[in-house]
Amino acid sequence: MKIYLIGYMASGKSTAGKELAELLKCSFVDVDEYVEKQQGKAISLIFEERGEEYFRHIEKVALREISQLYKNCVIATGGGTSCFYSNIDFMNIDGVTVYLRLEVATLVARLLNDHTQRPLISGKSKTDLNDYILNALNLRRKFYEKSHIVLDVDDYSSHEVATMIREIVMQHK
Ligand code: S3P
């Protein structure tokens, strides 16, 4: 079975995803890492050199390659993966999709604390970040909420999130 983790930047897809893969004793794949390895460049550099449209194209191809390469795995998508092309529909057919949903305030706090290079939000002040995320979620929510399972995870640790997903997915089987 493939489990796709969906959600905005800093929603804990990679951290909870790694823990979930350990619990399920299966592989873990991060779409951003896969793209970076394949291109030999950081995502921020790909955006800088080739722009977002190019990134969305290689992200779409990477998603389908990962799906071919792994049968049982947990896949952490990038924050925008589910919102371009028909990626969310592809993932819904290919596996179980889980949206890790968080309040805007939680996302802002996490992103201000996290020093990962994220081209879409780099250099934004707290107020700008808040407005940017509010706007982005208004556009992205309809894609994220197509997921099979929607979890509100503000108050849970990555370990608790991983455990919850395992329980739910086991019942889904
Ligand atoms: C993006 C999220 C990033 C990465 C890229 C674009 C987005 O992934 O794919 O910077 O559009 O939300 P994370 O969600 O892992 O930060």
Backbone and ligand atoms as CSV (ligand in chain L), in Angstrom:
chain,resi,resn,atom,element,x,y,z
A,1,MET,N,N,0.837,-1.199,0.000
A,1,MET,CA,C,0.000,0.000,0.000
A,1,MET,C,C,0.877,1.257,0.000
A,2,LYS,N,N,0.398,2.292,-0.670
A,2,LYS,CA,C,1.123,3.568,-0.636
A,2,LYS,C,C,0.320,4.569,0.185
A,3,ILE,N,N,1.012,5.264,1.050
A,3,ILE,CA,C,0.345,6.299,1.836
A,3,ILE,C,C,0.971,7.632,1.452
A,4,TYR,N,N,0.157,8.525,0.931
A,4,TYR,CA,C,0.633,9.851,0.535
A,4,TYR,C,C,0.276,10.864,1.612
A,5,LEU,N,N,1.277,11.601,2.086
A,5,LEU,CA,C,1.012,12.659,3.054
A,5,LEU,C,C,0.940,13.997,2.325
A,6,ILE,N,N,-0.160,14.684,2.557
A,6,ILE,CA,C,-0.516,15.913,1.843
A,6,ILE,C,C,-0.558,17.058,2.851
A,7,GLY,N,N,-0.230,18.271,2.403
A,7,GLY,CA,C,-0.412,19.418,3.294
A,7,GLY,C,C,0.560,20.537,2.990
A,8,TYR,N,N,0.297,21.661,3.627
A,8,TYR,CA,C,1.087,22.867,3.384
A,8,TYR,C,C,2.523,22.684,3.891
A,9,MET,N,N,3.399,23.611,3.516
A,9,MET,CA,C,4.781,23.599,4.016
A,9,MET,C,C,4.745,23.587,5.540
A,10,ALA,N,N,5.653,22.826,6.129
A,10,ALA,CA,C,5.810,22.760,7.593
A,10,ALA,C,C,4.630,22.105,8.308
A,11,SER,N,N,3.863,21.295,7.578
A,11,SER,CA,C,2.769,20.607,8.262
A,11,SER,C,C,3.232,19.282,8.874
A,12,GLY,N,N,4.498,18.955,8.702
A,12,GLY,CA,C,5.044,17.757,9.355
A,12,GLY,C,C,4.987,16.504,8.501
A,13,LYS,N,N,4.820,16.686,7.189
A,13,LYS,CA,C,4.692,15.528,6.293
A,13,LYS,C,C,5.935,14.636,6.341
A,14,SER,N,N,7.103,15.263,6.295
A,14,SER,CA,C,8.336,14.461,6.265
A,14,SER,C,C,8.639,13.841,7.630
A,15,THR,N,N,8.480,14.610,8.690
A,15,THR,CA,C,8.806,14.087,10.022
A,15,THR,C,C,7.848,12.958,10.409
A,16,ALA,N,N,6.558,13.217,10.268
A,16,ALA,CA,C,5.591,12.169,10.621
A,16,ALA,C,C,5.708,11.002,9.633
A,17,GLY,N,N,6.017,11.323,8.378
A,17,GLY,CA,C,6.135,10.291,7.357
A,17,GLY,C,C,7.249,9.295,7.668
A,18,LYS,N,N,8.391,9.819,8.127
A,18,LYS,CA,C,9.503,8.922,8.474
A,18,LYS,C,C,9.106,8.021,9.644
A,19,GLU,N,N,8.435,8.601,10.619
A,19,GLU,CA,C,8.022,7.799,11.791
A,19,GLU,C,C,6.978,6.757,11.388
A,20,LEU,N,N,6.077,7.154,10.504
A,20,LEU,CA,C,5.046,6.215,10.052
A,20,LEU,C,C,5.679,5.053,9.281
A,21,ALA,N,N,6.652,5.366,8.435
A,21,ALA,CA,C,7.318,4.316,7.659
A,21,ALA,C,C,8.034,3.340,8.606
A,22,GLU,N,N,8.602,3.878,9.681
A,22,GLU,CA,C,9.255,2.994,10.658
A,22,GLU,C,C,8.232,2.094,11.326
A,23,LEU,N,N,7.100,2.677,11.719
A,23,LEU,CA,C,6.051,1.875,12.374
A,23,LEU,C,C,5.550,0.770,11.445
A,24,LEU,N,N,5.441,1.107,10.165
A,24,LEU,CA,C,4.882,0.143,9.196
A,24,LEU,C,C,5.957,-0.744,8.570
A,25,LYS,N,N,7.213,-0.457,8.925
A,25,LYS,CA,C,8.369,-1.185,8.365
A,25,LYS,C,C,8.332,-1.176,6.831
A,26,CYS,N,N,8.173,0.021,6.306
A,26,CYS,CA,C,8.191,0.147,4.843
A,26,CYS,C,C,9.094,1.321,4.463
A,27,SER,N,N,9.262,1.554,3.184
A,27,SER,CA,C,10.153,2.637,2.735
A,27,SER,C,C,9.497,3.998,2.933
A,28,PHE,N,N,10.366,5.014,3.028
A,28,PHE,CA,C,9.883,6.391,3.091
A,28,PHE,C,C,10.494,7.159,1.926
A,29,VAL,N,N,9.687,7.880,1.196
A,29,VAL,CA,C,10.196,8.695,0.089
A,29,VAL,C,C,9.674,10.126,0.233
A,30,ASP,N,N,10.590,11.078,0.060
A,30,ASP,CA,C,10.214,12.485,0.121
A,30,ASP,C,C,10.304,13.031,-1.312
A,31,VAL,N,N,9.216,13.552,-1.835
A,31,VAL,CA,C,9.201,13.989,-3.241
A,31,VAL,C,C,10.248,15.085,-3.486
A,32,ASP,N,N,10.347,16.046,-2.554
A,32,ASP,CA,C,11.341,17.125,-2.724
A,32,ASP,C,C,12.764,16.552,-2.788
A,33,GLU,N,N,13.048,15.608,-1.869
A,33,GLU,CA,C,14.403,15.012,-1.852
A,33,GLU,C,C,14.677,14.243,-3.131
A,34,TYR,N,N,13.658,13.537,-3.621
A,34,TYR,CA,C,13.797,12.769,-4.851
A,34,TYR,C,C,14.146,13.715,-6.008
A,35,VAL,N,N,13.430,14.831,-6.089
A,35,VAL,CA,C,13.671,15.809,-7.161
A,35,VAL,C,C,15.080,16.401,-7.022
A,36,GLU,N,N,15.466,16.723,-5.800
A,36,GLU,CA,C,16.794,17.339,-5.592
A,36,GLU,C,C,17.910,16.378,-6.002
A,37,LYS,N,N,17.732,15.098,-5.641
A,37,LYS,CA,C,18.755,14.105,-5.990
A,37,LYS,C,C,18.832,13.940,-7.501
A,38,GLN,N,N,17.671,13.847,-8.103
A,38,GLN,CA,C,17.606,13.609,-9.541
A,38,GLN,C,C,18.198,14.777,-10.331
A,39,GLN,N,N,17.924,15.978,-9.887
A,39,GLN,CA,C,18.380,17.177,-10.598
A,39,GLN,C,C,19.770,17.612,-10.150
A,40,GLY,N,N,20.223,17.069,-8.998
A,40,GLY,CA,C,21.520,17.462,-8.447
A,40,GLY,C,C,21.524,18.913,-7.981
A,41,LYS,N,N,20.364,19.405,-7.561
A,41,LYS,CA,C,20.235,20.814,-7.156
A,41,LYS,C,C,19.182,20.960,-6.078
A,42,ALA,N,N,19.366,21.974,-5.243
A,42,ALA,CA,C,18.345,22.273,-4.241
A,42,ALA,C,C,17.092,22.825,-4.929
A,43,ILE,N,N,15.931,22.573,-4.321
A,43,ILE,CA,C,14.659,23.077,-4.876
A,43,ILE,C,C,14.747,24.595,-5.082
A,44,SER,N,N,15.347,25.291,-4.108
A,44,SER,CA,C,15.421,26.758,-4.211
A,44,SER,C,C,16.190,27.179,-5.465
A,45,LEU,N,N,17.221,26.409,-5.813
A,45,LEU,CA,C,18.008,26.732,-7.008
A,45,LEU,C,C,17.218,26.422,-8.290
A,46,ILE,N,N,16.447,25.343,-8.243
A,46,ILE,CA,C,15.626,24.997,-9.420
A,46,ILE,C,C,14.614,26.135,-9.678
A,47,PHE,N,N,13.999,26.628,-8.602
A,47,PHE,CA,C,13.055,27.749,-8.747
A,47,PHE,C,C,13.770,28.973,-9.320
A,48,GLU,N,N,14.956,29.225,-8.780
A,48,GLU,CA,C,15.708,30.422,-9.181
A,48,GLU,C,C,16.121,30.342,-10.655
A,49,GLU,N,N,16.620,29.164,-11.056
A,49,GLU,CA,C,17.160,29.039,-12.415
A,49,GLU,C,C,16.088,28.797,-13.474
A,50,ARG,N,N,15.071,27.991,-13.102
A,50,ARG,CA,C,14.106,27.568,-14.134
A,50,ARG,C,C,12.667,28.013,-13.880
A,51,GLY,N,N,12.402,28.499,-12.671
A,51,GLY,CA,C,11.055,28.991,-12.364
A,51,GLY,C,C,10.113,27.911,-11.857
A,52,GLU,N,N,8.966,28.373,-11.363
A,52,GLU,CA,C,8.025,27.433,-10.727
A,52,GLU,C,C,7.386,26.469,-11.733
A,53,GLU,N,N,7.091,26.971,-12.939
A,53,GLU,CA,C,6.398,26.121,-13.910
A,53,GLU,C,C,7.220,24.861,-14.231
A,54,TYR,N,N,8.527,25.077,-14.407
A,54,TYR,CA,C,9.420,23.948,-14.676
A,54,TYR,C,C,9.443,22.994,-13.473
A,55,PHE,N,N,9.533,23.590,-12.262
A,55,PHE,CA,C,9.547,22.752,-11.053
A,55,PHE,C,C,8.279,21.892,-10.988
A,56,ARG,N,N,7.125,22.487,-11.279
A,56,ARG,CA,C,5.866,21.723,-11.192
A,56,ARG,C,C,5.852,20.567,-12.190
A,57,HIS,N,N,6.489,20.778,-13.321
A,57,HIS,CA,C,6.551,19.704,-14.318
A,57,HIS,C,C,7.426,18.547,-13.811
A,58,ILE,N,N,8.613,18.868,-13.313
A,58,ILE,CA,C,9.483,17.759,-12.864
A,58,ILE,C,C,8.930,17.106,-11.593
A,59,GLU,N,N,8.204,17.885,-10.816
A,59,GLU,CA,C,7.577,17.339,-9.597
A,59,GLU,C,C,6.512,16.301,-9.981
A,60,LYS,N,N,5.750,16.638,-11.026
A,60,LYS,CA,C,4.700,15.722,-11.503
A,60,LYS,C,C,5.312,14.411,-12.021
A,61,VAL,N,N,6.398,14.554,-12.791
A,61,VAL,CA,C,7.065,13.369,-13.336
A,61,VAL,C,C,7.644,12.539,-12.189
A,62,ALA,N,N,8.264,13.209,-11.214
A,62,ALA,CA,C,8.877,12.516,-10.074
A,62,ALA,C,C,7.830,11.711,-9.305
A,63,LEU,N,N,6.664,12.304,-9.132
A,63,LEU,CA,C,5.597,11.624,-8.384
A,63,LEU,C,C,5.220,10.299,-9.052
A,64,ARG,N,N,5.122,10.338,-10.360
A,64,ARG,CA,C,4.757,9.121,-11.093
A,64,ARG,C,C,5.900,8.103,-11.100
A,65,GLU,N,N,7.126,8.592,-11.145
A,65,GLU,CA,C,8.272,7.665,-11.078
A,65,GLU,C,C,8.321,6.972,-9.724
A,66,ILE,N,N,8.144,7.743,-8.666
A,66,ILE,CA,C,8.168,7.172,-7.313
A,66,ILE,C,C,7.092,6.098,-7.194
A,67,SER,N,N,5.932,6.411,-7.740
A,67,SER,CA,C,4.825,5.459,-7.674
A,67,SER,C,C,5.169,4.133,-8.373
A,68,GLN,N,N,5.936,4.222,-9.457
A,68,GLN,CA,C,6.353,3.016,-10.185
A,68,GLN,C,C,7.423,2.249,-9.417
A,69,LEU,N,N,8.307,3.002,-8.753
A,69,LEU,CA,C,9.465,2.382,-8.104
A,69,LEU,C,C,9.122,1.675,-6.798
A,70,TYR,N,N,8.123,2.194,-6.081
A,70,TYR,CA,C,7.816,1.653,-4.750
A,70,TYR,C,C,6.385,1.133,-4.714
A,71,LYS,N,N,6.233,-0.018,-4.084
A,71,LYS,CA,C,4.866,-0.549,-3.983
A,71,LYS,C,C,4.282,-0.254,-2.602
A,72,ASN,N,N,5.086,-0.576,-1.558
A,72,ASN,CA,C,4.629,-0.274,-0.202
A,72,ASN,C,C,5.504,0.816,0.352
A,73,CYS,N,N,4.942,1.972,0.561
A,73,CYS,CA,C,5.769,3.062,1.071
A,73,CYS,C,C,4.925,4.220,1.579
A,74,VAL,N,N,5.617,5.078,2.337
A,74,VAL,CA,C,5.011,6.337,2.778
A,74,VAL,C,C,5.680,7.429,1.948
A,75,ILE,N,N,4.885,8.286,1.348
A,75,ILE,CA,C,5.427,9.330,0.482
A,75,ILE,C,C,5.043,10.706,1.040
A,76,ALA,N,N,6.051,11.505,1.364
A,76,ALA,CA,C,5.795,12.887,1.779
A,76,ALA,C,C,5.834,13.740,0.527
A,77,THR,N,N,4.709,14.364,0.203
A,77,THR,CA,C,4.670,15.226,-0.988
A,77,THR,C,C,5.175,16.618,-0.613
A,78,GLY,N,N,5.430,17.453,-1.596
A,78,GLY,CA,C,5.749,18.856,-1.326
A,78,GLY,C,C,4.423,19.599,-1.086
A,79,GLY,N,N,4.524,20.778,-0.501
A,79,GLY,CA,C,3.303,21.522,-0.161
A,79,GLY,C,C,2.400,21.833,-1.348
A,80,GLY,N,N,2.985,21.904,-2.551
A,80,GLY,CA,C,2.163,22.247,-3.709
A,80,GLY,C,C,1.851,21.056,-4.598
A,81,THR,N,N,2.457,19.903,-4.310
A,81,THR,CA,C,2.332,18.750,-5.214
A,81,THR,C,C,0.874,18.440,-5.574
A,82,SER,N,N,0.001,18.439,-4.570
A,82,SER,CA,C,-1.380,18.016,-4.818
A,82,SER,C,C,-2.206,19.062,-5.581
A,83,CYS,N,N,-1.644,20.259,-5.759
A,83,CYS,CA,C,-2.431,21.362,-6.332
A,83,CYS,C,C,-2.132,21.612,-7.804
A,84,PHE,N,N,-1.278,20.831,-8.414
A,84,PHE,CA,C,-0.916,21.054,-9.823
A,84,PHE,C,C,-1.201,19.804,-10.640
A,85,TYR,N,N,-1.413,20.016,-11.933
A,85,TYR,CA,C,-1.828,18.944,-12.842
A,85,TYR,C,C,-2.998,18.227,-12.167
A,86,SER,N,N,-3.083,16.926,-12.312
A,86,SER,CA,C,-4.175,16.249,-11.588
A,86,SER,C,C,-3.534,15.338,-10.545
A,87,ASN,N,N,-2.487,15.844,-9.915
A,87,ASN,CA,C,-1.724,15.002,-8.988
A,87,ASN,C,C,-2.569,14.429,-7.849
A,88,ILE,N,N,-3.498,15.219,-7.325
A,88,ILE,CA,C,-4.284,14.698,-6.186
A,88,ILE,C,C,-5.171,13.535,-6.653
A,89,ASP,N,N,-5.705,13.638,-7.870
A,89,ASP,CA,C,-6.548,12.542,-8.384
A,89,ASP,C,C,-5.699,11.301,-8.634
A,90,PHE,N,N,-4.492,11.531,-9.155
A,90,PHE,CA,C,-3.570,10.408,-9.367
A,90,PHE,C,C,-3.277,9.708,-8.040
A,91,MET,N,N,-2.962,10.485,-7.016
A,91,MET,CA,C,-2.609,9.885,-5.718
A,91,MET,C,C,-3.808,9.192,-5.081
A,92,ASN,N,N,-4.995,9.769,-5.280
A,92,ASN,CA,C,-6.193,9.148,-4.696
A,92,ASN,C,C,-6.486,7.784,-5.312
A,93,ILE,N,N,-6.122,7.623,-6.567
A,93,ILE,CA,C,-6.333,6.326,-7.222
A,93,ILE,C,C,-5.210,5.363,-6.841
A,94,ASP,N,N,-4.019,5.914,-6.686
A,94,ASP,CA,C,-2.825,5.090,-6.492
A,94,ASP,C,C,-2.643,4.597,-5.054
A,95,GLY,N,N,-3.200,5.320,-4.087
A,95,GLY,CA,C,-2.955,4.934,-2.692
A,95,GLY,C,C,-3.936,5.601,-1.760
A,96,VAL,N,N,-3.523,5.688,-0.491
A,96,VAL,CA,C,-4.358,6.368,0.510
A,96,VAL,C,C,-3.734,7.744,0.745
A,97,THR,N,N,-4.555,8.785,0.675
A,97,THR,CA,C,-4.029,10.138,0.863
A,97,THR,C,C,-4.486,10.680,2.224
A,98,VAL,N,N,-3.545,11.316,2.917
A,98,VAL,CA,C,-3.840,11.847,4.248
A,98,VAL,C,C,-3.421,13.312,4.293
A,99,TYR,N,N,-4.372,14.193,4.519
A,99,TYR,CA,C,-4.082,15.643,4.612
A,99,TYR,C,C,-3.812,16.010,6.064
A,100,LEU,N,N,-2.617,16.501,6.325
A,100,LEU,CA,C,-2.271,16.993,7.656
A,100,LEU,C,C,-2.634,18.469,7.702
A,101,ARG,N,N,-3.764,18.767,8.360
A,101,ARG,CA,C,-4.293,20.135,8.355
A,101,ARG,C,C,-3.893,20.876,9.632
A,102,LEU,N,N,-3.451,22.114,9.444
A,102,LEU,CA,C,-3.041,22.939,10.587
A,102,LEU,C,C,-3.630,24.332,10.465
A,103,GLU,N,N,-3.784,24.994,11.609
A,103,GLU,CA,C,-4.239,26.390,11.624
A,103,GLU,C,C,-3.150,27.273,11.013
A,104,VAL,N,N,-3.563,28.394,10.415
A,104,VAL,CA,C,-2.596,29.314,9.814
A,104,VAL,C,C,-1.567,29.775,10.857
A,105,ALA,N,N,-2.035,30.090,12.072
A,105,ALA,CA,C,-1.112,30.579,13.109
A,105,ALA,C,C,-0.029,29.546,13.431
A,106,THR,N,N,-0.404,28.285,13.433
A,106,THR,CA,C,0.585,27.232,13.713
A,106,THR,C,C,1.599,27.150,12.577
A,107,LEU,N,N,1.109,27.252,11.347
A,107,LEU,CA,C,2.021,27.181,10.190
A,107,LEU,C,C,2.994,28.360,10.208
A,108,VAL,N,N,2.476,29.560,10.518
A,108,VAL,CA,C,3.340,30.742,10.567
A,108,VAL,C,C,4.431,30.525,11.622
A,109,ALA,N,N,4.031,30.104,12.818
A,109,ALA,CA,C,5.004,29.912,13.903
A,109,ALA,C,C,6.051,28.880,13.501
A,110,ARG,N,N,5.616,27.794,12.912
A,110,ARG,CA,C,6.568,26.747,12.515
A,110,ARG,C,C,7.520,27.242,11.435
A,111,LEU,N,N,6.963,27.952,10.442
A,111,LEU,CA,C,7.804,28.395,9.321
A,111,LEU,C,C,8.803,29.464,9.757
A,112,LEU,N,N,8.416,30.281,10.743
A,112,LEU,CA,C,9.367,31.298,11.223
A,112,LEU,C,C,10.526,30.650,11.972
A,113,ASN,N,N,10.255,29.473,12.523
A,113,ASN,CA,C,11.261,28.754,13.311
A,113,ASN,C,C,12.132,27.808,12.512
A,114,ASP,N,N,11.699,27.554,11.274
A,114,ASP,CA,C,12.322,26.518,10.463
A,114,ASP,C,C,13.240,27.179,9.427
A,115,HIS,N,N,14.464,26.733,9.353
A,115,HIS,CA,C,15.378,27.424,8.446
A,115,HIS,C,C,15.601,26.711,7.108
A,116,THR,N,N,14.702,25.775,6.789
A,116,THR,CA,C,14.765,25.128,5.470
A,116,THR,C,C,14.566,26.222,4.405
A,117,GLN,N,N,15.319,26.125,3.304
A,117,GLN,CA,C,15.164,27.091,2.202
A,117,GLN,C,C,13.850,26.825,1.494
A,118,ARG,N,N,12.926,27.785,1.549
A,118,ARG,CA,C,11.651,27.607,0.852
A,118,ARG,C,C,11.428,28.814,-0.051
A,119,PRO,N,N,11.644,28.631,-1.367
A,119,PRO,CA,C,11.642,29.763,-2.292
A,119,PRO,C,C,10.367,30.598,-2.280
A,120,LEU,N,N,9.220,29.973,-2.048
A,120,LEU,CA,C,7.972,30.737,-2.153
A,120,LEU,C,C,7.766,31.705,-0.986
A,121,ILE,N,N,8.455,31.479,0.121
A,121,ILE,CA,C,8.200,32.334,1.289
A,121,ILE,C,C,9.457,32.991,1.848
A,122,SER,N,N,10.581,32.830,1.158
A,122,SER,CA,C,11.830,33.326,1.741
A,122,SER,C,C,11.798,34.847,1.918
A,123,GLY,N,N,12.280,35.294,3.044
A,123,GLY,CA,C,12.392,36.721,3.325
A,123,GLY,C,C,11.103,37.407,3.776
A,124,LYS,N,N,10.018,36.648,3.987
A,124,LYS,CA,C,8.750,37.293,4.364
A,124,LYS,C,C,8.700,37.574,5.865
A,125,SER,N,N,8.124,38.716,6.217
A,125,SER,CA,C,7.941,39.056,7.632
A,125,SER,C,C,6.780,38.219,8.171
A,126,LYS,N,N,6.578,38.269,9.498
A,126,LYS,CA,C,5.503,37.489,10.111
A,126,LYS,C,C,4.135,37.868,9.519
A,127,THR,N,N,3.876,39.172,9.376
A,127,THR,CA,C,2.581,39.630,8.850
A,127,THR,C,C,2.409,39.204,7.391
A,128,ASP,N,N,3.464,39.376,6.611
A,128,ASP,CA,C,3.385,38.993,5.188
A,128,ASP,C,C,3.167,37.488,5.052
A,129,LEU,N,N,3.859,36.742,5.926
A,129,LEU,CA,C,3.749,35.282,5.873
A,129,LEU,C,C,2.325,34.849,6.199
A,130,ASN,N,N,1.754,35.478,7.223
A,130,ASN,CA,C,0.386,35.187,7.630
A,130,ASN,C,C,-0.581,35.413,6.442
A,131,ASP,N,N,-0.453,36.566,5.778
A,131,ASP,CA,C,-1.341,36.888,4.650
A,131,ASP,C,C,-1.107,35.932,3.478
A,132,TYR,N,N,0.170,35.619,3.260
A,132,TYR,CA,C,0.521,34.743,2.142
A,132,TYR,C,C,-0.094,33.345,2.335
A,133,ILE,N,N,0.011,32.835,3.564
A,133,ILE,CA,C,-0.510,31.481,3.838
A,133,ILE,C,C,-2.040,31.462,3.775
A,134,LEU,N,N,-2.657,32.525,4.329
A,134,LEU,CA,C,-4.130,32.603,4.277
A,134,LEU,C,C,-4.609,32.526,2.831
A,135,ASN,N,N,-3.955,33.298,1.985
A,135,ASN,CA,C,-4.307,33.333,0.575
A,135,ASN,C,C,-4.018,31.984,-0.107
A,136,ALA,N,N,-2.843,31.426,0.198
A,136,ALA,CA,C,-2.465,30.144,-0.418
A,136,ALA,C,C,-3.443,29.044,-0.011
A,137,LEU,N,N,-3.833,29.022,1.260
A,137,LEU,CA,C,-4.756,27.967,1.705
A,137,LEU,C,C,-6.135,28.142,1.074
A,138,ASN,N,N,-6.533,29.383,0.843
A,138,ASN,CA,C,-7.817,29.597,0.164
A,138,ASN,C,C,-7.803,28.984,-1.226
A,139,LEU,N,N,-6.633,29.057,-1.872
A,139,LEU,CA,C,-6.515,28.488,-3.221
A,139,LEU,C,C,-6.292,26.970,-3.181
A,140,ARG,N,N,-5.570,26.513,-2.169
A,140,ARG,CA,C,-5.147,25.109,-2.162
A,140,ARG,C,C,-6.102,24.156,-1.449
A,141,ARG,N,N,-6.916,24.735,-0.542
A,141,ARG,CA,C,-7.780,23.894,0.309
A,141,ARG,C,C,-8.581,22.867,-0.501
A,142,LYS,N,N,-9.122,23.304,-1.634
A,142,LYS,CA,C,-9.988,22.400,-2.416
A,142,LYS,C,C,-9.222,21.168,-2.923
A,143,PHE,N,N,-7.938,21.323,-3.123
A,143,PHE,CA,C,-7.142,20.167,-3.547
A,143,PHE,C,C,-6.809,19.306,-2.324
A,144,TYR,N,N,-6.298,19.951,-1.281
A,144,TYR,CA,C,-5.921,19.205,-0.073
A,144,TYR,C,C,-7.103,18.390,0.462
A,145,GLU,N,N,-8.289,19.024,0.442
A,145,GLU,CA,C,-9.451,18.378,1.065
A,145,GLU,C,C,-10.073,17.288,0.202
A,146,LYS,N,N,-9.465,17.045,-0.964
A,146,LYS,CA,C,-9.893,15.874,-1.752
A,146,LYS,C,C,-9.279,14.598,-1.173
A,147,SER,N,N,-8.350,14.738,-0.220
A,147,SER,CA,C,-7.677,13.569,0.360
A,147,SER,C,C,-8.690,12.631,1.003
A,148,HIS,N,N,-8.335,11.354,1.054
A,148,HIS,CA,C,-9.236,10.368,1.669
A,148,HIS,C,C,-9.450,10.663,3.153
A,149,ILE,N,N,-8.362,11.055,3.813
A,149,ILE,CA,C,-8.411,11.269,5.263
A,149,ILE,C,C,-7.909,12.679,5.563
A,150,VAL,N,N,-8.662,13.403,6.399
A,150,VAL,CA,C,-8.228,14.750,6.798
A,150,VAL,C,C,-8.017,14.727,8.310
A,151,LEU,N,N,-6.799,15.072,8.729
A,151,LEU,CA,C,-6.499,15.067,10.178
A,151,LEU,C,C,-6.121,16.461,10.632
A,152,ASP,N,N,-6.731,16.932,11.722
A,152,ASP,CA,C,-6.338,18.213,12.318
A,152,ASP,C,C,-5.234,17.922,13.315
A,153,VAL,N,N,-4.039,18.375,13.013
A,153,VAL,CA,C,-2.880,17.888,13.768
A,153,VAL,C,C,-2.160,18.957,14.593
A,154,ASP,N,N,-2.777,20.137,14.763
A,154,ASP,CA,C,-2.108,21.205,15.516
A,154,ASP,C,C,-1.563,20.747,16.866
A,155,ASP,N,N,-2.381,19.954,17.567
A,155,ASP,CA,C,-2.030,19.638,18.957
A,155,ASP,C,C,-1.301,18.319,19.140
A,156,TYR,N,N,-0.798,17.754,18.067
A,156,TYR,CA,C,-0.170,16.436,18.190
A,156,TYR,C,C,1.293,16.436,17.760
A,157,SER,N,N,2.071,15.602,18.427
A,157,SER,CA,C,3.481,15.448,18.052
A,157,SER,C,C,3.551,14.595,16.785
A,158,SER,N,N,4.720,14.598,16.136
A,158,SER,CA,C,4.852,13.807,14.903
A,158,SER,C,C,4.639,12.317,15.198
A,159,HIS,N,N,5.063,11.888,16.403
A,159,HIS,CA,C,4.874,10.476,16.756
A,159,HIS,C,C,3.382,10.152,16.899
A,160,GLU,N,N,2.657,11.073,17.532
A,160,GLU,CA,C,1.204,10.855,17.680
A,160,GLU,C,C,0.517,10.856,16.317
A,161,VAL,N,N,0.959,11.750,15.449
A,161,VAL,CA,C,0.356,11.808,14.103
A,161,VAL,C,C,0.612,10.489,13.361
A,162,ALA,N,N,1.854,10.008,13.455
A,162,ALA,CA,C,2.204,8.753,12.775
A,162,ALA,C,C,1.350,7.605,13.327
A,163,THR,N,N,1.193,7.565,14.637
A,163,THR,CA,C,0.408,6.488,15.257
A,163,THR,C,C,-1.060,6.569,14.820
A,164,MET,N,N,-1.586,7.801,14.790
A,164,MET,CA,C,-2.991,7.974,14.368
A,164,MET,C,C,-3.180,7.471,12.936
A,165,ILE,N,N,-2.244,7.859,12.090
A,165,ILE,CA,C,-2.383,7.460,10.671
A,165,ILE,C,C,-2.332,5.934,10.557
A,166,ARG,N,N,-1.411,5.332,11.316
A,166,ARG,CA,C,-1.312,3.863,11.236
A,166,ARG,C,C,-2.649,3.219,11.623
A,167,GLU,N,N,-3.245,3.696,12.735
A,167,GLU,CA,C,-4.520,3.120,13.193
A,167,GLU,C,C,-5.600,3.268,12.118
A,168,ILE,N,N,-5.702,4.478,11.574
A,168,ILE,CA,C,-6.770,4.740,10.595
A,168,ILE,C,C,-6.572,3.913,9.326
A,169,VAL,N,N,-5.317,3.867,8.877
A,169,VAL,CA,C,-5.033,3.161,7.629
A,169,VAL,C,C,-5.270,1.655,7.786
A,170,MET,N,N,-4.973,1.135,8.980
A,170,MET,CA,C,-5.208,-0.294,9.239
A,170,MET,C,C,-6.712,-0.610,9.120
A,171,GLN,N,N,-7.561,0.326,9.621
A,171,GLN,CA,C,-9.010,0.111,9.537
A,171,GLN,C,C,-9.492,0.233,8.088
A,172,HIS,N,N,-8.819,1.066,7.323
A,172,HIS,CA,C,-9.162,1.328,5.920
A,172,HIS,C,C,-8.963,0.109,5.045
A,173,LYS,N,N,-8.026,-0.764,5.473
A,173,LYS,CA,C,-7.559,-1.867,4.618
A,173,LYS,C,C,-8.661,-2.832,4.215
L,1,S3P,C1,C,6.259,24.076,-1.974
L,1,S3P,C2,C,6.589,23.322,-0.878
L,1,S3P,C3,C,7.927,22.741,-0.693
L,1,S3P,C4,C,8.624,22.531,-2.047
L,1,S3P,C5,C,8.604,23.775,-2.847
L,1,S3P,C6,C,7.196,24.305,-3.106
L,1,S3P,C7,C,4.875,24.637,-2.084
L,1,S3P,O1,O,7.811,21.498,-0.017
L,1,S3P,O2,O,8.028,21.479,-2.764
L,1,S3P,O3,O,9.368,24.733,-2.155
L,1,S3P,O4,O,4.461,25.014,-3.185
L,1,S3P,O5,O,4.157,24.682,-1.047
L,1,S3P,P1,P,7.541,21.350,1.593
L,1,S3P,O6,O,6.059,21.331,1.786
L,1,S3P,O7,O,8.158,20.027,1.912
L,1,S3P,O8,O,8.208,22.502,2.255
